[in-house]
Amino acid sequence: MPDQQREPSQLRGVVPAKQQRSRETVERILLATEQLMTEQRFNDLTVQDICLAADVSASSFYARFAAREDVLVALFDLHAEQAREEAAEGIAEVMARGGEREEIIAQLIRHFFRFVRSNGAVMVSIYNDPVLTDRYWSFGAGIADELQELIIELFGIDDPTFRVRVEFAVRVTASTVQRAVGLPTRFGERMGLEDDELTVELARMISGYIDDAVLRSSAEQGE
């Protein structure tokens, strides 16, 4: 898996550099914020808290971030980009060895599970911040669009009816993953199912639903 990170100036919310600035300082701020969020909510953190944890001055902080909330967005964007790269690599590996479409869909779901579970605190903080709520939903819509296009490409069908069915399947699956992992639902744990088991069941459901959509679409085109 790639261990690459985008340059700080490429992260949303990071102040563009007028001169070369320390990447290490930005990374310390991001890491310190993540560590603080394991103990308390982001909304309860102050810039001073973050600066103390990262061992940077307030002026150094504001030279790199326009506002406290921009640290959260930068964290979210960074992890989202890494998740996309990992998912793309996983899918390419399955396709290279001739994996079935259900296995490819399972790979997508598996990486989404990992992203949601490993970034739960960041996602909840963005969702609960009225200033950043739109960011949360726009990110989700972007991921859904990417998954829809990939599935449509895998099945080789592109008509309006099929698109609606794929969109429905993707959005239901994404919502299910979030509900299975995040508070207060966590129904996977209540059912005694591990993430891998949930992934398999979801992949079977979405694959069966889309396979049926393929048959219906073919029948409609043949009429």
Disulfide bonds with the S-S distance in Angstrom:
none
